[in-house]
Structures are given as structure tokens and as C-alpha cells.
């Protein structure tokens, strides 16, 4: 059976470390820490990578070091070298069109303009892979500026819980498959439903 490849998207370097765009990195780093795994630089993948047993499965964790809009380079190199089945790839990525604290877990869906996902689709020549979208919301400012901003104090207080939830969805995805995991992940928060109904 093919191992799994779980990829957190973000931009490398301290300048971007705590930005909204790097929430994929944060989640994958926290997943590695939970299972006692340490990342190392893998030049042939242009990424940081680690490997271990997660929920009883052989899993590679990957953080591309190519900057967001070239993420597909690292994913393609790792997929080919490690012989990963496309069905066993999960991308963890920020999404400004999803409310903060909400998630969407899907496969074979649109990149929705996200440059990291667009790069992956280009290099893999398919969109038939799973992605866990992590909502970062969107204020009334330019998207490029917003995603590269740091989380607010209020958001930071909720970030630990968001990361823990994301990890639980990843574990469920491994253990039970994407459909069951998606049923847990793809839930609208009551407060956001109420806000929408009020408008």
C-alpha cells in the first residue's frame, strides 16, 4: 500500500512564520510534534520532510520551501520519488473564503484561486487530491495583504484549538477515509450561520 503524503502549505522564513498564509505549516508542524517526528531539509524535494507512523499508517509530512506559488514543485518531486498514490495525498491550506474557525475537507475540487493549490494542480496535472482548507476569514482589505498579515490577538487565542481540530480531522481521514472525516470537518459554526441569516 502506498504511504500517505500530508503537505502543509506556507512560505519559508521567519518573516512569514506567523502569518495567516502559513497556517498549513503550523498544523503540519504540530502534527509532527504530537508524534515525536522531526523535520529535516531534503534538497531533492525542495522541502522539509519527516516520516513516521500516524494513526497506524506510514505517513510523510512535507513543508515545501519554494514559496507558496511554487508549492507544486516540491509536491511533485516527493510524490514521484516516494511513489505516493495521488489518492493518498492531503494538502493542508489556508482559505480566506472560509470563516475563521471553520474547515472544508474535500477532494477533486477547485483551487479557488489559491496559488499554492494552482501550482500543485499544474505540476501533478490533476486536481484529484484531497485538501483540508482551514478558514482564515477575510476582512475588507486586499487579499494579498490580508493573508500575509499576522493573526490578531483574539485569533491567536483560538489558534491552538483550531490546530488541534485540524489534527483530529487528519487522523480521522487516515483512519476512516475522506468521506467520514469530511462529515466531521465540514460543519458550519452556529454563530456564522446566524450572522449570515441576519444579513
GIQUICOR-V608210 format. One record per residue. N is the residue number from 1. SS is DSSP state (hx for helix, st for strand, lp for the rest). PHI is phi in radians with two decimals (* if undefined). PSI is psi in whole degrees, 0 to 359 (NA if undefined). Layout:
n->N ss->SS phi->PHI psi->PSI
n->N ss->SS phi->PHI psi->PSI
This chain:
n->1 ss->lp phi->* psi->138
n->2 ss->lp phi->-1.12 psi->140
n->3 ss->lp phi->-1.15 psi->171
n->4 ss->st phi->-1.70 psi->150
n->5 ss->st phi->-2.17 psi->113
n->6 ss->st phi->-1.91 psi->122
n->7 ss->st phi->-2.02 psi->124
n->8 ss->st phi->-1.69 psi->131
n->9 ss->lp phi->-1.68 psi->148
n->10 ss->lp phi->3.07 psi->185
n->11 ss->lp phi->-1.92 psi->137
n->12 ss->lp phi->-1.31 psi->156
n->13 ss->lp phi->1.82 psi->152
n->14 ss->hx phi->-1.09 psi->330
n->15 ss->hx phi->-1.02 psi->326
n->16 ss->hx phi->-1.82 psi->357
n->17 ss->lp phi->-0.93 psi->317
n->18 ss->lp phi->-1.88 psi->25
n->19 ss->st phi->-1.49 psi->162
n->20 ss->hx phi->-1.06 psi->324
n->21 ss->hx phi->-1.11 psi->343
n->22 ss->hx phi->-1.76 psi->16
n->23 ss->hx phi->-1.12 psi->331
n->24 ss->hx phi->-1.09 psi->317
n->25 ss->hx phi->-1.03 psi->313
n->26 ss->hx phi->-1.03 psi->318
n->27 ss->hx phi->-1.18 psi->315
n->28 ss->hx phi->-1.18 psi->323
n->29 ss->hx phi->-1.08 psi->317
n->30 ss->hx phi->-1.18 psi->324
n->31 ss->hx phi->-1.10 psi->316
n->32 ss->hx phi->-1.07 psi->316
n->33 ss->hx phi->-1.08 psi->319
n->34 ss->hx phi->-1.02 psi->324
n->35 ss->lp phi->-1.78 psi->13
n->36 ss->lp phi->1.18 psi->32
n->37 ss->lp phi->-1.79 psi->144
n->38 ss->lp phi->-2.08 psi->132
n->39 ss->lp phi->-1.34 psi->150
n->40 ss->st phi->-2.37 psi->153
n->41 ss->st phi->-1.24 psi->128
n->42 ss->st phi->-2.12 psi->98
n->43 ss->lp phi->-1.09 psi->327
n->44 ss->lp phi->-1.21 psi->340
n->45 ss->lp phi->-1.73 psi->348
n->46 ss->lp phi->0.97 psi->49
n->47 ss->st phi->-2.76 psi->165
n->48 ss->st phi->-1.64 psi->138
n->49 ss->st phi->-2.50 psi->150
n->50 ss->st phi->-2.57 psi->163
n->51 ss->st phi->-2.43 psi->143
n->52 ss->st phi->-3.01 psi->183
n->53 ss->st phi->-1.68 psi->117
n->54 ss->st phi->-2.16 psi->121
n->55 ss->lp phi->0.95 psi->32
n->56 ss->lp phi->1.49 psi->8
n->57 ss->st phi->-2.11 psi->150
n->58 ss->st phi->-1.33 psi->118
n->59 ss->st phi->-2.29 psi->133
n->60 ss->st phi->-1.76 psi->134
n->61 ss->st phi->-1.89 psi->135
n->62 ss->st phi->-2.34 psi->137
n->63 ss->st phi->-2.22 psi->103
n->64 ss->st phi->-1.00 psi->141
n->65 ss->lp phi->-1.95 psi->31
n->66 ss->lp phi->-1.82 psi->2
n->67 ss->lp phi->1.31 psi->153
n->68 ss->hx phi->-0.92 psi->312
n->69 ss->hx phi->-1.30 psi->1
n->70 ss->hx phi->-2.13 psi->22
n->71 ss->hx phi->-0.98 psi->327
n->72 ss->hx phi->-1.09 psi->333
n->73 ss->hx phi->-1.04 psi->309
n->74 ss->hx phi->-1.17 psi->318
n->75 ss->hx phi->-1.11 psi->316
n->76 ss->hx phi->-1.10 psi->314
n->77 ss->hx phi->-1.07 psi->316
n->78 ss->hx phi->-1.18 psi->316
n->79 ss->hx phi->-1.00 psi->312
n->80 ss->hx phi->-1.21 psi->314
n->81 ss->hx phi->-1.17 psi->319
n->82 ss->hx phi->-1.56 psi->356
n->83 ss->lp phi->1.00 psi->53
n->84 ss->lp phi->-1.55 psi->130
n->85 ss->lp phi->-1.20 psi->138
n->86 ss->hx phi->-0.98 psi->328
n->87 ss->hx phi->-1.23 psi->347
n->88 ss->hx phi->-1.85 psi->20
n->89 ss->st phi->-1.83 psi->131
n->90 ss->st phi->-2.23 psi->125
n->91 ss->st phi->-1.81 psi->129
n->92 ss->st phi->-1.84 psi->120
n->93 ss->st phi->-2.55 psi->148
n->94 ss->st phi->-1.29 psi->154
n->95 ss->st phi->-2.55 psi->115
n->96 ss->lp phi->-1.34 psi->348
n->97 ss->lp phi->-1.61 psi->3
n->98 ss->lp phi->-1.98 psi->138
n->99 ss->lp phi->-1.00 psi->145
n->100 ss->lp phi->-0.98 psi->137
n->101 ss->lp phi->1.43 psi->359
n->102 ss->lp phi->-1.90 psi->163
n->103 ss->st phi->-2.37 psi->159
n->104 ss->st phi->-2.42 psi->124
n->105 ss->st phi->-1.99 psi->116
n->106 ss->st phi->-2.55 psi->165
n->107 ss->st phi->-2.24 psi->157
n->108 ss->lp phi->0.98 psi->46
n->109 ss->lp phi->-2.09 psi->173
n->110 ss->lp phi->-1.18 psi->153
n->111 ss->lp phi->-1.28 psi->345
n->112 ss->lp phi->0.92 psi->35
n->113 ss->lp phi->1.41 psi->359
n->114 ss->lp phi->-1.28 psi->121
n->115 ss->hx phi->-1.16 psi->328
n->116 ss->hx phi->-1.13 psi->315
n->117 ss->hx phi->-1.19 psi->322
n->118 ss->hx phi->-1.06 psi->320
n->119 ss->hx phi->-1.12 psi->318
n->120 ss->hx phi->-1.12 psi->316
n->121 ss->hx phi->-1.06 psi->319
n->122 ss->hx phi->-1.11 psi->314
n->123 ss->hx phi->-1.35 psi->329
n->124 ss->hx phi->-1.54 psi->346
n->125 ss->lp phi->1.05 psi->35
n->126 ss->lp phi->-2.88 psi->157
n->127 ss->lp phi->-1.97 psi->12
n->128 ss->lp phi->-1.51 psi->63
n->129 ss->lp phi->-2.47 psi->160
n->130 ss->st phi->-1.43 psi->146
n->131 ss->st phi->-2.46 psi->134
n->132 ss->st phi->-1.77 psi->107
n->133 ss->st phi->-1.56 psi->129
n->134 ss->st phi->-1.89 psi->117
n->135 ss->st phi->-1.19 psi->129
n->136 ss->lp phi->-2.03 psi->3
n->137 ss->lp phi->1.15 psi->183
n->138 ss->lp phi->-2.71 psi->124
n->139 ss->lp phi->-1.52 psi->174
n->140 ss->lp phi->-1.42 psi->69
n->141 ss->lp phi->-2.57 psi->167
n->142 ss->lp phi->-0.99 psi->135
n->143 ss->hx phi->-1.01 psi->317
n->144 ss->hx phi->-1.05 psi->321
n->145 ss->hx phi->-1.23 psi->316
n->146 ss->hx phi->-1.09 psi->312
n->147 ss->hx phi->-1.19 psi->336
n->148 ss->lp phi->-1.64 psi->1
n->149 ss->lp phi->-1.35 psi->160
n->150 ss->st phi->-1.47 psi->158
n->151 ss->lp phi->-1.10 psi->147
n->152 ss->lp phi->-1.25 psi->169
n->153 ss->hx phi->-1.03 psi->316
n->154 ss->hx phi->-1.10 psi->318
n->155 ss->hx phi->-1.14 psi->319
n->156 ss->hx phi->-1.03 psi->324
n->157 ss->hx phi->-1.13 psi->335
n->158 ss->hx phi->-1.72 psi->351
n->159 ss->hx phi->-1.12 psi->322
n->160 ss->hx phi->-1.05 psi->316
n->161 ss->hx phi->-1.15 psi->321
n->162 ss->hx phi->-1.08 psi->315
n->163 ss->hx phi->-1.10 psi->318
n->164 ss->hx phi->-1.09 psi->319
n->165 ss->hx phi->-1.12 psi->315
n->166 ss->hx phi->-1.03 psi->317
n->167 ss->hx phi->-1.09 psi->319
n->168 ss->hx phi->-1.12 psi->324
n->169 ss->hx phi->-1.21 psi->322
n->170 ss->hx phi->-1.12 psi->316
n->171 ss->hx phi->-1.09 psi->318
n->172 ss->hx phi->-1.17 psi->322
n->173 ss->hx phi->-1.01 psi->317
n->174 ss->hx phi->-1.19 psi->318
n->175 ss->hx phi->-1.37 psi->320
n->176 ss->hx phi->-2.11 psi->351
n->177 ss->lp phi->1.70 psi->168
n->178 ss->hx phi->-1.23 psi->326
n->179 ss->hx phi->-1.13 psi->313
n->180 ss->hx phi->-1.17 psi->318
n->181 ss->hx phi->-1.11 psi->321
n->182 ss->hx phi->-1.13 psi->324
n->183 ss->hx phi->-1.06 psi->327
n->184 ss->hx phi->-1.40 psi->321
n->185 ss->hx phi->-1.38 psi->323
n->186 ss->lp phi->-1.53 psi->57
n->187 ss->lp phi->-1.99 psi->127
n->188 ss->lp phi->-1.32 psi->135
n->189 ss->lp phi->-1.22 psi->140
n->190 ss->hx phi->-0.96 psi->318
n->191 ss->hx phi->-1.10 psi->326
n->192 ss->hx phi->-1.32 psi->326
n->193 ss->hx phi->-1.12 psi->316
n->194 ss->hx phi->-1.12 psi->319
n->195 ss->hx phi->-1.08 psi->319
n->196 ss->hx phi->-1.16 psi->320
n->197 ss->hx phi->-1.19 psi->335
n->198 ss->hx phi->-1.39 psi->344
n->199 ss->lp phi->-1.63 psi->NA
